[in-house]
């Protein structure tokens, strides 16, 4: 189960009336998924020489089983560590907030309950719900009448408003009582290999694993453009290939991007392919390359036909899988894993935290 699946499961338990709306609007970090449906195979951390079975007198050892199931077992271990980290982080936040409320209640000579009761978000109006509907109309369930969705939208906005009001209130208390979070975020070691924008010495590196045929990957592209423009030389964006098996043209499109990269035209080809994801067959790729100023079409075509970039694509996929990627888009911000489509604001929050940790404003 990936991060998006866990969030959907939690939402199903907490707010079932809002689940359909949230899924329809894509608020659960949508991504093209290639999740392995095979569960972890047999294998333990016992002595590798332990004999687990014999066939015709020949032993099968724990070491052999673990080696054969290494990918699945590594994924299971990553998921465990990630979940453990999330639980610890949530508990730390709760403990910090409890102490902040205790301190503020004592300072004001009131009770904790009265203090928390003062946290009230602005009332959600019909105009707010209408504006939200109009902004997200294209993502609403087409068969559901607007008047049916309105109560769910208002409930969703009210829930978000309550959380935002709490976050704002506790941020004020954190500043007042000088809270320093020293808890390190979960990080994954991912090599920043591949076409890149931004200086190698940038304090923040975003490694993106993407698929040129994935619709969600095209949706995250403007967000990344916005972030790169906002932070300038403080951010380096590295692109790595992760074509998914269900997208028949994705692997060749990944090769095409790398063939264009040989001539210093990766980002031009990147943009051309994401703008026309329906035209990623080989002929379409060659047409796109020929339309890029300064590219040698003959050299590009030869590169694409030869398959010389296939090993690079396979290496990227292997690296992504090892890091825990099972869908696209997937990003690692200084090693912090972010799966699916996120907003520029959400991505900026992570970048700002990393800049602060680096001592860079």
N, C-alpha and C positions, 0 to 999 in steps of 0.2 A: 504493500500500500504506500503510495507516494504522499508527499505533503498535501497535495490538493485533495486526495481521497480522505486523509485524516480530518481535514477541515470540513469536508462535506459531511463526514460521519458525526462530528461534533455538532454541526448546525442542525442535523436531522434530530438529534436528541434534545437540543435546547429550544429551537424555534421552528417546529415543523410547518407552521403556517407560512413561514417566510422562505422555506427551502426552495420551492419551485421558482419563486421570483428571483432569488439569489442566483440559482443555477442558470436561469434564462438570461439574466443580465451579465453573466460571466464574472461574478464577483469572487469566484473561488480559484483565482489564478489559473485560467485555462491554458492548456498546453496540448500539443500533439503527443500522444503517449505510445511508447513501445514497451510497456511494462511486461516483464517476463511473468507468464502465468504459471510457471512451474515452481513449486515450492522448494525449499531447501532439501537436498537429498541427504541420505544417511551420512553420518560423519560426526565425530566428536573431537574434543581436545585431549582425548586419552593418548596414551603412548602410541606413537605412530606404528610401532611394530605389533600392536595388538591385533590378533587375528579375529576378524568379524565373520568370516564365512570361508568355506572350502568348496571348491568345485572340482570334482574328479581328483581330489587329493591336493589341489593347488590352492594355496591360501590367498584370501583377499584381506589386506590389512587396513587398519584405520588410516594410516598415512596415504594409502592409495585412494581410499574413498575421499579423504579430505582434499587431495590434490585434484581429483576429478570434479569435486563440487566446490572448488575454491571460489569461483565467481559468486555462486549463490550464498555461500557462507560469509564471504566478505560483505555482500550486500546486507545480509541479516545483521552482521556486526555493526555496520554503519547505521542502520535504522535504529538499532538498540541504543547506540551512543547518542544519536541525534535526539531520540525520545527522552533519554535520561537527562540530557542537557536542557531540553525544553522544560521538563518538570522542575529541575533545579532552578532554572531562570525564573519561572513563574512563581515558585515558592519564595525566592529572594525578593522579587518585586512586592509580593504580598507582605512580607516581613518588614520591608522598608516602609511601605505605606502605613502599616499598623503603627510603627514607631512615630511616623510623621503626624498621624492623627492624634496619638497620645500626647505628643509635644504641643501641638496646636490647641488641643482641648484644655491642657493644663495652663497654657499661656492665656487663654481667653476665659478661663473659669467656667467651662461648659462641659457637657457630656459628648462623648464620641458620636452617639446616635444623632444628637441635635446638629453636630457639626456636619455629618455626612448628609443629613436631610437638607442642608442648605445648597447642596450641589444640584442645581436644577437647569436643564437645558432649555433653550428657547422652544416655545410651542411650535409644532409642525402645522403649518396652515395648508389650506386647500391649494393656495398658490404655489407653495413649496412642492407639493406632490405633483401639481400640473407641470411645473418647470422640470422636475425630475423625469416625468413621463416623456415630455417632448424631447429632452436631451437624449434619452435612451430608447426612443420609440423603435428604432430599427432592431433592437435586441430583445424586445418584448415578445412573449408568445403570441403569434399572429392570430390564433383562434380564440384568444381570451379577450372579451370586451374590456374596454378602458375602464368602465365603471366598476368592473369586478376587481381590477388590479389596484384601484386607488386606495382602498383600505390597507392592502398589503404594503403598498409603497409608503403610506403614512406610518405604518408600524415599523417598517424598515428604517425610515428616516429618524423616527423617534428613538429607536434602539441605537443607531449610530450617534445621534445627538447626545444621548445619555453618556455613551462611552467617551465622546469627545470632551464633554463637560468634566468628566472625572479626570481624564488625562490632563486637561488644562489646569484643573484645581491642584492635582498632585505635582505638576511641574512647578507651580507657584510655591508650594511647600518645599519642594526639593531645593529651589533656589534660596528660600528663606533660611532653611536649616542646613544648607551646604552638604548635600548628598553627593558622594563620589562612588560611582559604580566601578568596581574593580574586576567584576566577573567578565572573563574573556568569552567572546562569542565562539561558537563552534566553527572551526575552519577545516578545509580540505586542501591538501597539497595538490595543486593543479599547475602544470607547466604552462607558461604564457607563450606557447609556440604558435606561430601563424601570422597572417596579415594583421597589421596593427595600425592604430591611429593614436598619436600622442607620444610623449617622450618615454623612453625606457625607464627613466629615473622618477617617473610620476609617483606620488605617494599612494595613489589608488589605482589598482589594475583590475579591470573587468574582463574576465575570460568568458566569452559567450559561445555556447555550443548551439548550433542552429541548423535548420533544414530549409533549403530554398523552396520546397514545395509545401511547407507547413503554413497554413493560414495564420496561425497565432504568431509565428516568427515574423511575418510581414507586419503584424500589428505592433510588435515591440520595437521595430526599427525606428519609427519616428520618436519614440521615447528615448532611445539611446542617442539619437541625433541631438535631441534637446539637452540631454545630460552632458554630452561631449561639448556642446556649444556653451553651456552654462559654466562648466568647471575648467575649460581650456587645458592648460598644461598640467593641471593637477590630476588629470585622469588619463589613463591609457586603456584603450579598448582593443582587445585581441579577439579575433574571430577564429573559431575552430569548427570543423565540419562534423555534423552528426545526422546524416541522411537516414531516415527511418524506413524500415522494410515495406511499410504499406504505401509509400510514395514511389511509384515506378520510375519517375524521372529525377528523383532527388540525388541519387548517387552520381549520375552523369553531370548534373548541375553543379555539384560540389567540385568535380574534376574541372569543369569549365571555369569556375571561380579561380582555381589554382593555376590553370593555364593562363588566364588573364593576369594573374599575379606575377607570372614570369616576366611579363612585359610592363609591370608597374601599374596595371589597370584593374586591380582587384576590386576596389570600392566602386568603380564605374560599372563593372560587371555585376557586382553585388546589388547595386541599385536597380539596374536594368532587369534583373531576374525577379526581384521582389515586386517590381511594378507590373510584371506580366507573368504571374505564376502558372497561367494556362499554357504558356508557350515555352516549356522547358524540355521539349523533345530535342534531339540532337540538331536537327535542321534549324529549329528556333534558336538554339544556343549559338550556332554559328552566325545566324543573322544578327543577333544581338551584338556579338563581338565585332562583326564587320561595321556596325553602326557607331562604334566607340572611336572617337578621334585618337589617332596616334597608334592604334593597334595594328599589328601585322596579321591580317586575316589568315594568310597561308600558314604561318607558324602556329597560330592558335588552332587552326583546324587539324594540323598534323599532331599537335600535342593532345588534343581531345580524342582523336581517332586512335592514337597509340595506347591510351590508357596509362600513360606514364605516371599520372598523379594518383592512380588508384591506391598504391601503398600508403601515401600520405593520408588519404581519406580514411583508410582502414585503421591507421595509427591513431587518428583523432577519435574515431569511434571507440577504439579500445581504451584510450585514455579517459574519455568521457564516462564510459561504462564503469571503469575502475573507480572513478570519483563519485559514482552514484547517480549519474544521469540516466534516466530511462524515458525521457520525453523532451520535447523542445517547445519553446526556447528554455534554456537553462543557463544560468549565469553564476559566476563565482566572483564576488567583490572582495578582493584581498582574501580569497579562500572561503568567504561566507556564501553558502549556497542559496540561490533564489530560483525557484521553479515557476515557470509560466509567465503570463502577461501581468506586469505590475505597472502602476502609474509612475510618472516622472517624480511626483512628490514622494512616493514610498521609496523609490530607488535613491532619491536625494537624501533621505533620512539616513540610510545606511552609509552613503558616501560621506555625509557630514560627520557621522560617528567615527568613521575611519580617519578622516582628516584630523579630528579632535585627538584621537589616539596617537596620531603622528605628530601632534603639536603644530598642525597647519590649519589656519583659520579658513 
